[in-house]
Amino acid sequence: MAKAASSGGISGQLFVSIKLECPRLDEFGLVPHVFGSHPVAGSWDPSKALPMEQEEAAVWGLSCVVPYHHEALDFKLLLKPKDNSSQCIVEEGPDRSLVCENNEVEARSALFKVNDETGVVECKVFLETEMLSPFDLAASWKTHQEYIQPKVRGAHDVTMNAEFESRTKNGFASGLELDLEKYLVPTPNMGSGVVYAANLTENPRSLLTTGISSNNDTTKGILHNSIKGDASTNLYASANKGADGRHVPPQEEQRTIFVDRGVGSPKFARPTNETISMSNTKISSEAKDMPAAEGAVAAAAVADQMYGPKEDRKLAIVLVGLPARGKTFTAAKLTRYLRWLGHETKHFNVGKYRRLKHGVHQTADFFRGDNKEGVEARNEVAALAMEDMLSWMQEGGQVGIFDATNSTRSRRNMLMKMAEGKCKVIFLETICNDQDVIERNMRSKVQRSPDYAEQTDFEAGVRDFKERLAYYEKVYEPVDEGSYIKMIDMVSGSGGQLQINDISGYLPGRIVFFLVNCHLTPRPILLTRHGESLDNVRARIGGDSSLSETGLLYSRKLASFIEKRLASERTASIWTSTLQRSILTAHPIIGFPKIQWRALDEINAGICDGMTYEEIKKIKPEEYESRSKDKLRYRYPRGESYLDVIQRLEPVIIELERQRAPVVVISHQAVLRALYAYFADRPLEELPNIEIPLHTIIEIQMGVAGVQEKRYKLMDAVNPTAGI
């Protein structure tokens, strides 16, 4: 029996998003503003109208939170020249009314009479409302009205500075220039460009001479040339690195080796419905050799291993859905999440196999259901990808993400038969009925997919893709067999529904919990360490010291930066740890709610807390040596390891994924290394050495195009600590 779980929130507060689309505004040098009744804008005075932030070339946006029970709120749009804010052009027609309805999208034009020569300019306006969950109430109007003062000790979980009205009159002597782009510095780890997600998946080793699956940069280049016919297959002999950039031994040397990751077992199994007595239970030699894991997370995985069928210790997530429904995006996010938790996970994209086997010049006719040769060719590459995934699992892989349309029962039955006795199969079907989202996804795919890389006529490419989609729709059969998860209209940001059937076990449960919190709403996440502390100056680890003079200066610069960067974001929030150096860094920031997370506290150094590394080396040389050999797994006596930090940060990651508004995280080096490793999809082995410099802001942009990064260096660090 299938069960449904809504992803929407509960009643209380409404998130309101206003979007204006008009390609001609840049031509006239005009910026859209909002003014009207409180709290949408706060004033009918045009001089106090709120500016909308430019999100794309022709799109501006403004978001806010209003009480759900509030009466209708009136507002209008106006345009102001960029170089003269005293002039304005108010939209024609009556006032607009915001009626507090849950999960509604209203589309209506706005007419502006620019001048006699230009005449009337028409802009598209989209007004969207959505219910907020209890956590989002931290940014709600109720909190805004209460003006709770922050305190360093005994602070409320949610706080708001009382000087909200003076936010635009911030007089801090921070010396921060208006142009934030001047503070940009190179991003050493994660590119800022948009990458087609399917290009980052596993390369087809069954089509390569070495049989090594890799998606490292060298292999990507060879694969690209091979598709174009510029390279022969013997060039793959040098591709000896895995997906995470590490050395991959020859197949005959590979074994199913289980490493203690401290966050759970790398095996998976589902509890059976049979009653099992411990007296007659025989634990396999594999289970006996399994390392002792820690915490509730590992306990669940251990139970799954002991009581589940051997084949269920491997998990295949098989994507199902029509094109342009967000399958590859969902698969990429799930792969990144599972890798971060320590599960050996790889993403296999059948489209990548098809392009290598049959080339990129396939028209829509290739995808017709009555094209026998096309169907056989597509089933062939699907079988090759499945064989590669199963072979990788036999070598020690745990979770394979199989990314394709898999739109017919016959195709899914073929995959089920191939996986029989080797792994547990769960179908993950993505369904989207929002035509605007589908249209946007189609155009994005044509723009970025290698299938249309040589298509010079963009609109012709769109027409071809729509024809391909129509062929898939004719033969599409929704999933109603086996274990499955259905994501219905969850990518549109309008609530949606998650249906599950025959899902049990620790890891499938974690996957469901993660997916119910995923969405495509673009928003930035800003990561920064606290300002320099007195312990930083003394090179001491841990502790709960206050800020140095340099750290206090950074806190003011940070407040000025946040004021400029999030000027139009009324629902943003500030997250800090419970340590005073983090709280004091956030203190000058005005106008946003502040939430303290104990999970964001620095790694617990145990008995070494307050010592310098030189003191540890002298007094406890064995601990110093152990940490030097394995920083990832080393646990301070009576303290934590990096793997422990990952385990306690999982709720933070889930909440960051669920948030639809910007979040500023002010935390500590070890914690931010773990968070950054998640967003950048960095191997766990690299995590302890990721560079997170003081007085630098890392902006992670989340959205449909994936994850991009910018870094802003506001000032130099007097006492850098990147190497510790």
C-alpha positions in Angstrom: 0.0 0.0 0.0 1.5 3.3 -1.0 1.9 6.1 1.6 1.9 9.8 0.8 3.8 12.5 2.6 3.2 16.2 1.9 6.3 18.4 1.7 4.5 21.6 2.5 4.5 23.4 5.9 1.8 24.1 8.4 -0.2 27.2 8.8 1.2 30.3 10.4 3.2 32.4 8.0 3.2 33.0 4.3 6.4 33.3 2.1 5.7 35.8 -0.7 7.8 36.1 -3.8 7.4 38.9 -6.4 9.1 38.4 -9.7 9.1 40.9 -12.6 10.3 40.0 -16.1 11.0 42.6 -18.7 14.0 42.5 -21.2 13.7 46.3 -21.9 14.3 47.7 -18.5 18.1 47.4 -18.8 17.8 49.2 -22.1 16.2 52.2 -20.4 18.4 52.0 -17.3 15.4 51.4 -15.0 15.1 49.4 -11.8 11.8 48.0 -10.5 10.7 48.8 -7.0 7.7 47.9 -4.7 5.8 50.2 -2.5 2.5 49.9 -0.6 0.9 48.9 2.6 2.8 47.3 5.5 4.5 44.8 5.6 5.0 44.1 1.9 6.8 47.4 1.4 6.0 49.5 4.5 5.1 52.8 2.9 3.2 54.4 0.0 5.9 57.0 -0.2 7.7 56.3 -3.6 11.0 57.6 -2.2 10.9 54.7 0.3 10.0 52.0 -2.2 12.0 48.8 -1.9 14.3 48.0 -4.8 13.9 44.5 -6.5 17.2 42.6 -6.9 18.2 41.6 -10.5 18.3 37.8 -10.5 18.9 37.2 -14.2 19.3 39.3 -17.4 15.7 40.3 -17.5 14.3 39.1 -14.2 14.0 41.0 -10.9 12.8 39.6 -7.5 11.7 40.6 -4.0 10.6 38.2 -1.2 9.1 38.7 2.2 7.0 37.0 4.9 3.5 38.0 6.0 1.1 36.6 8.6 -1.2 34.0 7.1 -4.3 35.5 8.8 -3.5 39.0 7.6 -6.1 40.9 5.6 -5.5 41.7 1.9 -2.4 43.9 1.4 -2.2 46.5 -1.3 0.9 47.4 -3.2 2.1 48.7 -6.6 5.2 48.5 -8.7 7.2 51.5 -9.9 10.4 52.1 -12.0 13.3 54.3 -11.0 16.3 55.3 -13.1 19.6 53.8 -11.8 21.2 57.2 -11.7 18.3 59.2 -10.3 16.3 57.7 -7.5 14.1 60.8 -7.0 12.2 60.2 -10.3 9.8 57.3 -10.7 7.3 55.8 -13.0 4.3 54.2 -11.3 2.6 51.3 -13.0 -0.8 52.1 -14.6 -4.0 50.7 -13.3 -5.4 49.9 -9.8 -3.5 48.8 -6.8 -2.5 45.2 -6.5 -3.9 43.1 -3.7 -2.0 40.3 -2.0 -4.6 37.7 -0.8 -3.0 35.3 1.7 -3.8 32.0 -0.1 -1.6 29.0 0.3 0.7 27.8 -2.5 -0.8 30.1 -5.2 0.9 31.6 -8.3 -0.6 34.6 -10.0 0.7 36.0 -13.3 -0.4 39.5 -14.4 1.2 42.2 -16.5 2.3 45.6 -15.4 2.1 48.6 -17.7 4.5 51.5 -17.4 4.3 54.7 -19.5 8.0 55.5 -19.8 7.7 58.6 -22.1 5.9 59.9 -25.1 8.5 58.5 -27.5 8.7 55.0 -26.1 5.1 54.7 -25.1 3.9 51.9 -22.7 6.3 49.2 -21.6 4.7 45.9 -20.6 6.3 43.7 -17.9 5.3 40.2 -16.7 4.7 40.0 -13.0 4.5 36.7 -11.0 3.2 36.7 -7.5 3.8 33.4 -5.6 2.8 32.5 -2.0 3.8 29.4 0.0 3.2 28.3 3.6 6.2 28.2 5.9 7.2 25.4 8.2 7.9 25.9 11.9 11.6 26.4 11.3 10.9 29.2 8.8 9.0 31.0 11.5 12.4 32.2 12.6 12.2 34.6 9.7 8.5 35.4 10.1 6.8 38.7 10.7 6.0 37.7 14.3 9.7 37.5 15.1 10.3 40.8 13.2 7.7 42.5 15.5 9.1 41.2 18.8 12.7 42.7 18.3 14.4 40.2 20.7 17.8 41.5 21.7 20.8 39.1 21.2 22.9 38.1 24.1 26.2 36.2 24.1 25.3 33.9 27.0 21.8 32.5 27.7 20.7 33.8 24.3 17.4 33.0 22.7 17.5 30.4 19.9 16.1 33.1 17.6 17.1 36.7 18.0 16.5 40.0 16.1 18.3 43.3 16.6 16.1 46.2 17.7 17.7 48.7 15.3 16.0 47.3 12.2 14.8 50.7 11.1 18.4 52.0 11.2 19.6 49.2 9.0 20.1 51.5 6.0 21.9 54.1 8.2 24.6 51.7 9.4 27.4 53.9 10.5 30.1 51.3 11.2 33.5 52.4 10.2 34.1 49.2 8.3 35.6 50.8 5.3 33.8 48.4 2.9 33.4 49.7 -0.6 30.0 49.6 -2.3 31.2 47.4 -5.1 31.3 43.9 -3.6 32.8 42.5 -6.8 36.1 44.2 -5.8 36.4 41.7 -3.0 36.1 38.6 -5.2 39.1 36.2 -5.0 39.7 33.0 -7.0 37.9 29.9 -6.0 40.5 27.1 -5.6 38.2 24.1 -5.3 34.8 24.5 -7.0 34.2 26.3 -10.3 31.9 29.2 -10.7 30.7 28.2 -14.1 27.6 26.1 -14.9 28.4 22.5 -15.8 26.0 20.0 -17.4 25.3 17.5 -14.6 25.4 14.4 -16.8 29.0 15.2 -17.8 30.0 14.7 -14.2 28.7 11.1 -14.0 30.6 7.9 -14.4 32.3 7.2 -17.7 31.2 4.0 -19.6 33.9 1.5 -18.7 32.2 -1.3 -20.6 32.9 0.8 -23.7 36.5 1.4 -22.8 39.4 -1.0 -23.2 40.7 -0.8 -19.6 37.4 -1.5 -17.8 38.1 1.3 -15.3 35.2 3.6 -14.5 36.3 7.2 -14.0 35.0 10.7 -14.3 38.2 12.6 -13.7 39.2 15.5 -15.8 41.7 13.7 -18.0 39.1 11.0 -18.9 36.5 13.6 -19.5 38.6 15.3 -22.2 39.3 12.0 -23.9 35.7 11.0 -23.8 34.7 14.3 -25.3 37.2 13.8 -28.2 36.2 10.2 -28.6 32.5 11.2 -29.1 33.6 13.6 -31.8 35.8 10.9 -33.4 39.1 12.5 -32.5 40.5 9.8 -30.2 40.8 6.0 -30.2 39.8 3.8 -27.3 43.4 2.8 -26.5 43.8 6.3 -25.0 41.9 5.2 -22.0 44.8 3.0 -20.8 46.1 5.9 -18.7 42.8 6.6 -17.0 43.6 5.1 -13.6 41.8 7.4 -11.2 38.4 7.1 -9.6 35.5 9.5 -9.5 37.0 11.2 -6.5 40.4 11.7 -8.1 42.1 8.9 -6.1 44.1 6.0 -7.6 42.0 3.0 -8.6 43.9 -0.4 -8.5 43.6 -2.9 -11.3 40.4 -5.0 -11.1 42.2 -8.2 -10.0 43.6 -6.3 -7.0 40.3 -4.8 -5.9 38.5 -6.4 -2.9 35.4 -5.6 -0.9 37.3 -3.8 1.8 35.2 -2.1 4.5 36.7 0.9 6.3 35.5 2.3 9.6 34.2 5.7 8.6 32.7 6.4 12.0 29.4 7.5 10.5 27.9 4.1 9.6 28.6 0.9 7.7 29.3 0.9 4.0 27.0 -2.1 3.6 23.2 -2.0 3.3 20.5 -4.5 4.1 16.8 -4.4 4.6 15.2 -6.1 7.6 13.0 -9.0 6.5 9.5 -9.7 7.8 10.5 -13.1 9.1 11.0 -13.7 12.8 14.6 -14.5 13.4 16.0 -16.0 16.6 19.5 -15.1 17.7 20.2 -18.7 18.7 20.0 -19.9 15.1 21.3 -16.8 13.4 24.6 -17.3 11.6 26.7 -14.2 11.0 28.8 -14.4 7.9 32.5 -13.8 7.9 31.9 -10.5 6.3 29.7 -9.4 9.1 32.3 -10.5 11.7 35.0 -8.5 10.0 32.8 -5.4 9.9 34.4 -2.6 11.9 32.9 -1.4 15.2 30.9 1.7 14.2 29.5 4.4 16.5 26.3 6.2 17.2 22.7 5.6 16.3 23.4 6.0 12.6 25.8 3.1 12.6 23.6 1.0 14.9 20.8 1.0 12.3 23.2 0.0 9.5 24.6 -2.8 11.6 21.1 -4.1 12.3 20.3 -4.0 8.6 23.5 -6.1 7.8 22.8 -8.8 10.4 19.2 -9.4 9.5 19.0 -8.7 5.8 19.6 -10.8 2.7 23.1 -10.5 1.3 22.0 -8.9 -2.0 20.2 -6.1 -0.1 23.5 -4.8 1.2 23.9 -3.2 -2.2 21.3 -0.6 -3.3 20.4 0.5 -6.9 18.4 3.7 -7.2 16.8 3.5 -10.6 15.5 6.8 -11.9 12.2 6.9 -13.8 10.6 9.8 -15.6 10.0 11.7 -18.8 12.7 14.0 -20.1 13.1 17.5 -18.5 11.7 16.4 -15.1 14.8 16.9 -13.1 16.1 13.3 -12.9 19.8 14.1 -13.4 19.6 17.0 -11.0 18.0 14.8 -8.3 20.5 12.0 -9.0 23.4 14.4 -8.6 22.2 15.8 -5.3 21.5 12.3 -3.9 24.9 11.1 -5.0 26.6 14.1 -3.3 24.6 13.6 -0.1 25.4 9.8 0.2 29.1 10.3 -0.5 29.3 12.9 2.2 27.8 10.5 4.7 30.5 8.0 3.8 28.6 5.6 1.5 30.4 4.5 -1.6 28.1 5.9 -4.3 28.4 6.5 -8.0 26.1 8.1 -10.6 25.6 6.2 -13.9 24.0 8.3 -16.7 22.7 6.2 -19.7 22.6 9.2 -21.9 26.4 9.4 -21.6 26.7 5.8 -22.7 24.4 6.5 -25.7 26.4 9.4 -26.8 29.6 7.4 -26.7 28.2 4.4 -28.4 26.0 6.0 -31.1 27.2 9.6 -31.2 25.5 12.9 -30.4 23.8 13.5 -33.7 20.6 11.6 -33.0 17.3 13.3 -34.0 14.0 12.8 -32.3 13.2 9.9 -34.6 15.8 7.8 -32.7 13.6 8.0 -29.6 10.3 6.9 -31.3 8.6 4.0 -29.6 8.0 2.3 -33.0 11.6 2.7 -34.1 12.7 -0.9 -33.5 16.4 -0.2 -34.2 16.3 2.9 -31.9 14.6 0.9 -29.1 17.2 -1.9 -29.3 20.1 0.6 -29.4 18.8 2.4 -26.3 18.1 -0.9 -24.4 21.6 -2.0 -25.3 23.3 1.0 -23.7 21.0 0.8 -20.7 22.1 -2.8 -20.2 25.8 -1.8 -20.6 25.4 0.9 -17.9 23.6 -1.6 -15.6 26.4 -4.2 -16.1 29.0 -1.5 -15.2 27.1 -0.5 -12.1 26.7 -4.1 -10.9 30.4 -4.9 -11.6 31.4 -1.8 -9.6 29.1 -3.0 -6.7 30.9 -6.4 -6.8 34.2 -4.6 -6.4 33.0 -2.8 -3.2 30.5 -0.1 -4.3 27.4 0.3 -2.1 24.9 2.6 -3.8 24.5 3.0 -7.6 22.3 5.7 -9.0 21.0 4.6 -12.5 20.0 7.7 -14.4 17.7 7.2 -17.4 14.1 7.6 -18.5 13.3 3.9 -17.9 9.8 4.8 -19.0 8.4 1.4 -19.8 7.8 -1.7 -17.7 9.7 -3.8 -20.2 12.8 -1.7 -19.6 12.4 -1.8 -15.8 11.8 -5.6 -15.9 15.0 -6.0 -17.8 16.9 -4.0 -15.1 15.2 -6.0 -12.3 16.3 -9.3 -13.8 19.9 -8.1 -14.2 20.0 -7.0 -10.6 18.3 -10.2 -9.2 20.4 -11.7 -6.4 23.0 -8.9 -6.7 21.4 -5.8 -5.2 18.1 -4.2 -4.0 16.4 -2.1 -6.6 14.3 1.0 -5.6 12.7 3.0 -8.4 12.8 6.8 -8.0 10.1 8.4 -10.3 10.1 12.2 -10.8 6.7 13.6 -12.0 6.2 17.2 -12.9 2.9 18.7 -14.1 4.0 22.4 -14.0 4.3 23.4 -17.7 6.4 26.5 -16.9 8.9 24.3 -15.1 9.0 21.8 -17.9 9.5 24.5 -20.5 12.3 26.0 -18.5 14.0 22.6 -18.1 13.7 21.8 -21.8 15.3 25.1 -22.8 18.0 24.6 -20.2 18.7 21.1 -21.5 19.0 22.2 -25.1 21.3 25.0 -24.0 23.7 22.7 -22.1 23.3 19.1 -23.3 26.0 17.6 -25.6 23.1 16.4 -27.8 22.6 19.9 -29.1 26.2 21.2 -28.7 26.5 21.6 -32.5 23.0 22.9 -33.1 23.4 26.5 -34.2 19.6 27.2 -34.3 18.5 27.2 -30.6 14.8 27.2 -31.4 15.2 24.3 -33.8 16.9 22.4 -31.0 13.9 23.1 -28.7 11.5 21.9 -31.3 13.5 18.7 -31.8 13.6 18.1 -28.0 9.8 18.7 -27.7 9.3 16.1 -30.5 11.5 13.7 -28.6 9.5 14.3 -25.4 6.2 13.6 -27.3 7.5 10.2 -28.4 8.4 9.3 -24.8 4.9 10.4 -23.6 3.2 8.0 -26.0 4.8 5.0 -24.4 5.3 6.2 -20.9 4.1 3.8 -18.1 4.2 5.1 -14.5 5.8 2.9 -11.9 3.4 0.7 -9.9 5.7 -2.3 -9.4 8.3 -3.2 -6.8 9.8 -0.7 -4.2 9.5 2.8 -5.3 9.6 6.5 -4.4 7.5 9.0 -6.4 8.4 12.7 -6.3 5.3 14.5 -7.6 5.5 18.2 -8.4 8.2 18.7 -5.8 10.6 20.6 -8.1 8.2 23.4 -8.8 8.4 24.8 -5.3 4.6 24.6 -4.8 4.4 22.0 -2.1 4.2 18.7 -4.0 3.9 15.1 -2.7 6.2 12.2 -2.0 4.8 8.7 -2.3 6.6 5.6 -1.1 5.9 1.9 -1.5 7.7 -1.1 0.1 10.5 1.1 1.5 12.3 -0.2 4.7 15.8 -0.2 6.1 18.2 2.5 7.4 19.6 3.8 4.1 16.4 3.9 2.1 14.8 5.8 5.1 17.6 8.4 5.0 17.2 8.8 1.2 13.4 9.4 1.6 14.1 12.0 4.3 16.6 13.8 2.1 14.4 13.8 -1.0 11.4 15.2 0.8 13.5 18.3 1.6 14.9 18.9 -1.9 13.8 21.6 -4.3 15.1 23.8 -7.1 14.6 27.3 -5.6 17.7 29.4 -6.3 19.2 30.9 -3.2 22.7 31.7 -1.9 24.3 30.1 1.2 27.1 32.2 2.7 29.7 30.4 4.8 32.2 32.3 6.9 34.4 31.7 9.9 34.0 33.9 13.0 36.3 36.9 13.2 39.7 36.4 14.6 39.5 35.3 18.2 42.0 35.8 21.1 42.7 32.1 21.0 43.5 32.4 17.2 46.1 35.1 18.2 47.6 32.7 20.8 47.4 29.7 18.3 45.2 27.8 20.8 42.6 25.3 19.6 39.0 25.1 20.9 38.1 27.3 23.9 35.4 29.9 24.0 37.4 33.2 23.8 36.1 36.6 22.6 37.2 38.4 19.5 40.4 40.3 19.0 40.4 43.9 17.7 40.9 42.5 14.2 38.0 40.1 14.7 35.7 42.9 15.8 36.7 44.9 12.7 35.8 41.9 10.6 32.4 41.6 12.3 31.6 45.2 11.2 32.8 44.6 7.7 30.7 41.4 7.6 27.6 43.3 8.7 28.2 45.9 6.0 28.7 43.1 3.4 25.5 41.3 4.4 23.5 44.6 4.3 24.6 45.1 0.7 24.5 41.6 -0.5 21.1 40.7 1.0 19.5 44.1 0.7 16.3 42.8 -0.9 16.1 39.5 1.0 13.6 40.0 3.9 13.5 36.2 4.7 17.2 35.6 5.0 18.5 34.3 8.4 21.8 34.2 10.2 23.0 30.9 11.7 25.7 30.8 14.4 27.2 28.3 16.8 26.7 28.6 20.6 30.3 29.8 21.1 30.7 33.5 21.8 33.2 34.2 19.0 30.6 33.2 16.5 27.7 35.0 18.2 29.8 38.2 18.6 30.8 38.1 14.9 27.1 38.1 14.0 26.1 40.8 16.6 26.5 43.9 14.3 24.3 42.3 11.6 21.0 44.1 11.7 17.5 43.2 10.5 17.7 39.4 10.2 16.8 36.7 12.7 19.7 34.8 14.2 19.5 31.1 15.1 22.1 29.4 17.3 22.9 25.7 16.5 24.9 23.6 18.9 25.7 21.4 15.9 27.7 24.3 14.4 30.1 24.4 17.4 33.8 23.8 16.6 35.2 20.2 16.7 35.6 19.1 20.4 39.3 18.9 21.1 38.7 16.9 24.3 41.6 16.9 26.7 43.6 19.0 24.2 41.1 21.9 24.3 43.0 25.2 24.9 46.4 23.8 24.0 48.6 24.8 21.1 49.7 22.2 18.6 53.3 22.7 19.8 52.2 21.9 23.3 50.3 18.8 22.1 53.4 17.7 20.3 55.5 18.1 23.4 53.1 16.9 26.1 51.2 14.2 24.1 53.4 13.2 21.2 51.5 10.0 20.6 48.3 12.0 20.0 50.1 14.4 17.8 51.5 11.6 15.7 48.1 9.8 15.5 46.4 12.9 14.3 49.1 13.6 11.7 48.7 10.2 10.2 44.9 10.3 9.8 43.2 13.7 10.5 39.8 12.4 9.1 39.4 9.5 11.6 41.5 10.7 14.5 39.4 11.4 17.6 40.7 13.7 20.3 40.6 11.8 23.7 37.2 12.6 25.2 36.5 14.7 22.1 35.5 14.3 18.4 36.8 13.3 15.0 35.9 14.9 11.7 33.6 12.0 11.1 31.8 12.7 14.3 31.4 16.3 13.1 29.8 15.1 9.8 27.4 13.0 11.8 26.1 15.9 13.9 26.0 18.2 10.9 23.5 16.0 8.9 20.4 17.9 10.4 22.1 21.2 9.4 22.6 19.9 5.8 19.0 18.8 5.6 17.8 22.2 6.8 20.1 24.1 4.4 18.6 22.0 1.5 15.1 22.7 2.7 15.5 26.5 3.0 14.2 28.6 0.2 15.7 31.9 1.5 19.4 32.9 1.8 21.3 31.6 4.9 24.5 33.0 6.4 26.4 30.4 8.4 29.0 31.9 10.9 30.9 29.0 12.3 34.3 27.4 12.7 37.1 25.9 10.6 36.4 22.2 11.1 32.6 22.6 10.8 32.9 24.7 7.6 35.3 22.3 6.1 32.6 19.6 6.5 29.8 21.8 5.1 31.9 22.9 2.2 33.0 19.3 1.4 29.3 18.5 1.0 28.5 21.4 -1.4 31.7 20.9 -3.4 31.3 17.1 -3.4 34.9 16.7 -2.1 36.2 13.2 -1.1 36.1 12.7 2.7 39.9 12.1 2.7 40.4 15.7 1.5 38.0 17.2 4.0 40.5 17.9 6.9 42.8 19.9 4.6 40.2 22.1 2.8 41.2 25.8 3.0 38.7 27.9 4.9 40.6 31.2 5.6 39.6 33.7 8.2 37.8 36.9 7.1 36.6 35.4 3.8 33.0 34.7 2.7 32.3 31.7 0.6 29.0 32.1 -1.3 27.4 28.9 -2.5 24.7 29.4 -5.0 22.1 26.7 -5.0 19.7 26.2 -7.9 18.6 24.3 -11.0 22.1 24.7 -12.6 23.7 22.9 -9.7 26.2 24.5 -7.2 28.4 27.4 -8.0 30.8 29.3 -5.7 32.2 32.8 -5.2 34.7 33.9 -2.5 34.9 37.4 -1.1 38.0 38.3 0.9 37.0 41.3 3.1 40.4 41.7 4.9 43.6 39.8 5.5 44.0 37.4 8.4 46.8 38.5 10.8 47.0 35.0 12.2 46.1 32.5 9.5 45.1 29.0 10.6 44.5 27.2 7.3 47.0 24.4 7.9 45.9 23.2 11.3 
